Amino acid sequence: SYSFCTLLAKKMSLFNSIQVGHMALKHRVAMAPLTRMRAVAETLAPGANAVEYYAQRASAGGLLITEATCISPDAVGIPQVPGIWTHDQTIAWSAVTDAVHAKGGKIFCQLWHMGRISHPTYNEHPLMKDRTGPVGASAVAWSGKVRTFKGPQPAVAPRALETSEMKELVATYVQAGRNAIAAGFDGVEIHSAHGYLLDQFLCSSTNKRTDAYGGSAENRARLLWEVTDALCTELGSSRVAVRLSPTKADSVTYHGATDADPVATYTTAVRGLNRFKLAYLLLSEPRWAMGKYDDTPEKDPGFTIPLINGDIYRQVYTGTLMGAGGFTPNSAEEACAKGTYDMIAFGRWFISNPDLPERLRSGTPLSKYVRATFYGGPDKGYTDYPTWAEYSSGTTNGYETLPQDSVGTSLKASKL
């Protein structure tokens, strides 16, 4: 293992300061958006446990990105995910932002519309009784099952949004952005990834439109650009970010959203985002096996797959570029040191290590995450993961640790 002097002597790009939008960050380790399904059932607002959860993971000069947060009743497609469209939700989020800011941290709210990955039964919730059903770019159903309050159900064909509805949809994103700023967030991240609504417009398999929002890559990116433009106008571009999940022909895909020429499509989308001078662009690296190896991170091949999107889109995007998905401590450092990415967002490792930036800095073992408690349930697996100081003093709460250099199949030297 590295000695403290060795760590000090080694240049650690992850811990160089960086200006991101209006924020002066002290390090480049962000918390990626993580769906946890623990919102208050009646209000779909974050509860007191969410305040504790985010505060635990805040660090001075560090950036957290919230779990995906629904912008409207129509946007919901998973039980007990939080929203940002009601007064109660906005007030509840303000307790989260206050707690993060009290620790010197920064926090962005990820704005989410799930589109066709939803179900008509969500209309049975009092907050969603006036929904118009699942909507999408086109009336193309996903072949999988969606989560509902009654368990997994086969997805249905969404109602294709009318051209005349686009302005109202953009306005809904803007109002959610206003609510986020009112709640004290430092900015918003537009979720245009992982097969959800804006990604459904981008991808040719889910967008069969013949109007101005379908056909060419430019047309399919139009809605993303309009949402981005409207939020930048309303909030200022330094408070707006975007997430995309570019794929390739041989990579993982998300919720059946595929494209005939993904590199060309996402290159068009990314190039069009350059003009907005965003706080950052977050790219998912398509290396997560949809949870298949989450119980054995030592054997997860996703941690050994080379970068895909960073190498492609660093040549296209001119602003701050953040990567997420399949990073080890060492590969994150390498990506920052080479300039492929300016920041790295960790997801699963941030769930199980509330003090992740400090663990990466010091090289201490990582607590192993437990996939069974990722989504929903009580505070077990949510707020009970110990810091390294707590763990090393005997408060393990039953969790195991592993050395940083044992992450991934046959992976050597993954520790900084």
C-alpha positions in Angstrom: 0.0 0.0 0.0 1.0 3.6 -0.5 2.6 5.5 2.3 1.2 8.9 3.1 4.4 10.5 1.8 4.0 8.6 -1.5 0.4 9.9 -1.8 1.6 13.4 -1.2 4.3 13.1 -3.8 2.1 11.7 -6.5 0.2 14.2 -8.5 -3.5 13.6 -8.0 -5.5 15.2 -10.7 -8.8 14.2 -9.0 -8.0 16.6 -6.2 -7.1 19.6 -8.3 -9.5 22.5 -7.9 -11.8 23.4 -10.9 -14.3 26.1 -11.8 -17.6 24.5 -12.9 -20.1 27.0 -14.0 -20.4 29.5 -11.1 -18.9 27.0 -8.6 -15.3 26.9 -7.4 -14.9 23.2 -6.6 -12.0 21.9 -4.5 -11.9 18.4 -6.1 -13.2 16.6 -9.1 -15.0 13.7 -7.5 -18.8 14.1 -7.9 -21.7 12.0 -6.7 -23.6 10.7 -9.7 -27.4 10.7 -9.8 -28.7 7.6 -8.0 -32.3 6.5 -7.9 -33.0 5.3 -4.3 -36.9 5.1 -4.3 -37.3 6.4 -0.7 -39.4 9.5 -1.2 -42.4 10.0 1.1 -45.1 7.9 -0.5 -48.0 10.4 -0.2 -46.1 13.6 -1.3 -43.3 12.2 -3.4 -41.0 14.6 -1.5 -37.7 13.7 0.0 -37.9 12.9 3.7 -35.7 13.5 6.7 -33.7 10.4 5.8 -32.8 12.0 2.5 -31.5 15.1 4.3 -29.2 12.8 6.3 -28.2 10.8 3.2 -27.1 13.8 1.2 -25.5 15.6 4.1 -23.4 12.4 4.8 -22.0 12.5 1.3 -21.3 16.3 1.1 -17.8 17.5 1.3 -16.2 21.0 1.3 -16.0 22.1 -2.4 -17.5 18.9 -3.7 -20.4 18.4 -6.0 -23.4 16.1 -5.4 -26.0 15.5 -8.1 -29.4 14.4 -6.8 -31.3 11.2 -7.7 -33.4 11.7 -10.8 -36.3 14.0 -9.8 -39.5 14.1 -11.7 -40.6 17.4 -13.2 -44.4 16.6 -13.4 -47.0 13.9 -12.8 -46.6 12.7 -16.3 -42.8 12.3 -15.8 -43.2 9.6 -13.1 -42.5 5.9 -13.9 -41.0 4.4 -10.7 -42.6 4.2 -7.3 -41.5 6.6 -4.6 -39.1 8.7 -6.7 -39.1 12.3 -5.7 -40.6 15.2 -7.6 -39.9 18.9 -7.9 -43.3 20.1 -9.2 -45.2 20.8 -6.0 -44.7 23.3 -3.2 -44.3 20.6 -0.6 -41.6 18.9 -2.7 -39.7 22.2 -3.1 -39.8 22.9 0.6 -38.6 19.4 1.4 -35.7 19.7 -1.0 -34.7 23.0 0.7 -33.8 21.0 3.8 -31.5 18.8 1.7 -29.7 21.8 0.1 -29.3 23.5 3.4 -27.7 20.4 4.9 -25.3 20.1 2.0 -24.3 23.8 2.0 -23.7 23.6 5.7 -20.9 21.2 5.0 -19.5 23.4 2.3 -20.8 21.3 -0.5 -22.6 22.1 -3.8 -25.6 20.2 -5.2 -27.4 20.1 -8.5 -30.9 18.7 -9.0 -31.3 16.3 -11.9 -34.6 17.0 -13.8 -36.3 13.9 -15.1 -39.1 12.8 -17.4 -39.3 9.1 -17.9 -41.5 9.2 -21.0 -42.6 5.8 -22.2 -41.0 4.0 -19.2 -44.1 4.5 -17.2 -47.6 2.9 -16.8 -51.3 4.0 -16.8 -51.7 2.8 -13.2 -49.7 5.8 -11.9 -52.9 7.8 -12.4 -54.2 6.0 -9.2 -51.8 8.1 -7.0 -53.6 11.3 -5.8 -50.8 13.5 -7.1 -51.1 12.0 -10.6 -54.8 11.5 -11.1 -54.8 14.0 -14.0 -52.0 12.4 -16.0 -52.4 11.9 -19.7 -50.8 8.4 -19.4 -47.3 7.5 -20.5 -46.1 9.8 -23.3 -43.2 9.5 -25.6 -41.6 10.6 -28.8 -43.7 8.1 -30.7 -46.2 5.3 -29.9 -43.5 2.7 -29.6 -43.6 0.5 -26.6 -40.6 -0.8 -24.6 -40.4 -4.6 -24.7 -39.6 -4.8 -20.9 -41.5 -4.4 -17.7 -41.9 -1.2 -15.8 -42.1 -0.7 -12.1 -45.5 0.2 -10.7 -47.1 0.5 -7.3 -48.5 -3.0 -7.9 -45.2 -4.6 -9.0 -43.6 -5.0 -12.4 -46.0 -4.7 -15.3 -45.5 -5.0 -19.1 -44.8 -1.6 -20.7 -47.5 -0.1 -22.8 -47.3 1.9 -26.0 -47.0 5.6 -25.0 -49.1 8.4 -26.4 -47.0 10.2 -28.9 -46.6 13.9 -27.9 -48.3 16.3 -30.3 -46.1 19.0 -31.9 -48.4 21.6 -30.2 -47.4 20.1 -26.8 -43.7 20.8 -27.0 -43.8 24.4 -25.8 -45.8 23.3 -22.7 -43.3 20.5 -22.1 -40.4 22.9 -22.3 -42.2 25.3 -19.9 -42.6 22.4 -17.5 -38.9 21.8 -17.4 -38.4 25.6 -16.8 -40.9 25.6 -13.9 -39.1 22.6 -12.4 -35.8 24.5 -12.8 -37.3 27.6 -11.0 -38.5 25.3 -8.2 -35.0 23.8 -7.9 -33.4 27.2 -7.5 -36.1 28.2 -5.0 -35.2 25.1 -3.0 -31.6 26.3 -2.9 -30.0 24.1 -5.5 -26.8 25.4 -7.1 -28.1 24.3 -10.5 -30.0 21.7 -12.5 -28.9 18.8 -14.7 -31.2 17.9 -17.6 -31.6 14.1 -17.7 -31.3 13.3 -21.4 -30.0 9.8 -21.0 -30.7 6.1 -20.4 -33.7 5.7 -22.6 -35.9 8.2 -20.9 -38.0 10.9 -22.6 -35.4 13.2 -24.1 -33.3 10.2 -25.1 -36.4 8.7 -26.7 -36.5 11.7 -28.9 -32.8 11.3 -29.8 -32.8 7.6 -30.7 -34.1 6.5 -34.1 -35.7 3.3 -32.6 -38.0 5.3 -30.4 -38.5 8.4 -32.5 -40.6 7.7 -35.7 -41.9 11.3 -36.0 -42.3 13.1 -39.3 -42.6 16.7 -37.8 -39.8 19.1 -36.8 -38.8 16.7 -33.9 -38.2 13.6 -36.0 -36.1 12.4 -39.0 -32.6 13.9 -39.0 -30.3 13.9 -36.0 -30.7 17.6 -35.8 -34.5 17.3 -35.6 -34.3 14.5 -33.0 -32.0 16.7 -30.9 -34.3 19.7 -31.2 -36.3 19.1 -28.0 -33.1 18.6 -25.9 -31.7 21.9 -27.3 -35.0 23.7 -26.7 -35.2 22.5 -23.1 -31.5 23.5 -22.6 -32.0 26.9 -24.2 -35.0 27.7 -22.1 -33.4 26.7 -18.8 -30.2 28.6 -19.6 -32.3 31.7 -20.4 -34.2 31.3 -17.2 -31.5 30.3 -14.8 -28.2 31.3 -16.5 -26.1 28.8 -18.3 -23.7 28.5 -15.4 -26.5 26.8 -13.4 -27.5 24.3 -16.1 -25.9 20.9 -17.0 -26.9 18.0 -19.3 -26.5 14.2 -19.0 -26.3 12.0 -22.1 -25.6 8.3 -22.4 -24.1 7.7 -25.9 -23.9 4.1 -27.0 -22.2 2.2 -29.8 -23.3 -0.8 -31.8 -21.5 -3.2 -29.5 -22.1 -1.5 -26.2 -24.9 -1.8 -23.6 -28.1 0.1 -24.3 -30.8 1.5 -22.1 -34.5 0.6 -22.0 -34.6 -0.5 -25.6 -33.6 3.0 -26.9 -31.2 2.3 -29.8 -30.0 4.3 -32.8 -29.1 3.4 -36.3 -26.0 5.5 -36.1 -25.4 6.4 -32.4 -22.0 8.1 -32.8 -23.3 10.4 -35.5 -26.5 11.1 -33.5 -24.8 11.9 -30.2 -22.1 13.8 -31.9 -24.8 16.0 -33.4 -26.4 16.4 -29.9 -23.1 17.2 -28.2 -21.9 19.6 -30.8 -25.2 21.5 -30.5 -24.8 21.8 -26.7 -21.5 23.7 -27.1 -23.2 27.0 -27.8 -24.9 27.0 -24.3 -21.7 27.2 -22.2 -23.1 24.8 -19.7 -21.8 24.2 -16.2 -20.8 20.7 -17.4 -21.9 17.8 -19.7 -22.1 14.4 -17.9 -21.6 11.3 -20.1 -22.4 7.8 -19.0 -19.8 5.3 -20.0 -21.8 2.2 -21.3 -20.0 -0.3 -19.0 -22.6 -1.1 -16.3 -24.1 -4.6 -16.7 -27.5 -3.5 -15.4 -26.7 -4.8 -11.9 -25.5 -8.3 -12.9 -22.2 -8.0 -11.1 -23.2 -5.5 -8.3 -22.9 -8.2 -5.7 -19.3 -9.0 -6.6 -17.5 -5.8 -7.5 -14.2 -7.7 -7.5 -15.4 -9.6 -10.6 -17.3 -6.9 -12.4 -15.9 -6.8 -15.9 -17.4 -3.3 -16.3 -14.5 -1.9 -14.3 -12.0 -3.2 -16.9 -13.7 -2.1 -20.2 -11.8 0.8 -21.7 -13.3 4.3 -22.0 -15.7 4.6 -24.9 -17.5 8.0 -24.8 -14.7 10.1 -23.3 -12.4 9.4 -26.1 -15.0 10.2 -28.7 -16.8 13.2 -27.3 -13.8 15.0 -25.8 -13.0 15.7 -29.4 -16.4 17.3 -29.8 -17.3 19.0 -26.6 -15.5 22.2 -25.7 -16.7 22.7 -22.1 -16.3 20.9 -18.8 -16.8 17.1 -19.4 -17.7 14.7 -16.6 -17.7 10.9 -16.9 -19.6 8.3 -14.9 -19.9 4.5 -15.1 -17.4 1.7 -14.4 -14.6 3.9 -13.0 -12.1 2.5 -10.5 -10.1 4.9 -8.3 -7.1 4.5 -10.6 -9.0 4.8 -13.9 -10.7 7.9 -12.7 -7.4 9.5 -11.8 -6.0 8.5 -15.2 -9.0 9.9 -17.1 -8.6 13.3 -15.3 -4.8 13.3 -15.6 -5.0 12.7 -19.4 -7.8 15.3 -19.8 -10.2 12.8 -21.2 -12.6 13.9 -18.5 -12.4 17.0 -16.3 -14.4 15.3 -13.5 -15.6 11.8 -12.5 -18.9 11.0 -11.0 -19.1 7.8 -8.9 -22.4 6.1 -8.2 -22.4 2.8 -6.5 -19.2 3.5 -4.5 -20.8 6.7 -3.2 -23.7 4.8 -1.9 -21.5 2.6 0.3 -18.8 5.2 1.1 -20.3 8.5 2.3 -16.7 9.8 2.6 -15.7 8.6 -0.8 -13.5 11.6 -1.8 -11.4 11.3 1.3 -11.1 7.5 0.9 -9.9 8.0 -2.7 -7.4 10.6 -1.5 -6.0 8.4 1.3 -6.2 5.1 -0.4 -8.2 3.4 2.4 -10.4 0.4 1.7 -13.8 0.8 0.2 -17.0 -0.4 1.8 -18.8 -2.9 -0.5 -22.2 -1.9 -1.7 -25.2 -4.1 -1.3 -27.5 -4.1 -4.3 -30.4 -5.5 -2.4 -30.8 -2.2 -0.6 -30.3 0.1 -3.6 -33.9 0.6 -4.4 -36.5 1.4 -1.7 -36.9 0.1 1.8 -35.9 1.5 5.2 -32.6 3.2 6.2 -30.6 0.0 5.9 -28.3 0.5 2.9 -29.2 4.2 2.8 -27.9 6.1 5.7 -26.1 3.4 7.7 -22.9 3.0 5.7 -20.1 4.1 8.0 -17.3 6.5 7.2 -13.8 5.1 7.3 -13.2 6.7 10.6 -16.3 5.0 12.0 -15.5 1.7 10.4 -11.9 1.6 11.6 -13.0 2.4 15.1 -15.3 -0.6 15.1 -18.6 0.7 13.8 -19.0 -1.6 10.8 -22.8 -2.0 10.8 -22.2 -5.4 9.2 -20.6 -4.1 6.0 -17.5 -5.5 4.4 -14.6 -3.6 2.9 -12.3 -4.4 0.0 -8.9 -2.9 -1.0 -9.1 -0.4 -3.7 -6.8 -2.5 -5.9 -9.2 -5.5 -5.9 -12.0 -3.8 -7.9 -12.7 -5.5 -11.1 -11.6 -8.8 -12.7 -7.9 -9.3 -12.7 -7.5 -5.5 -12.3 -4.1 -4.4 -11.0 -3.3 -1.1 -9.3 -6.8 0.4 -9.1 -5.8 2.3 -6.0 -4.5 5.8 -6.5 
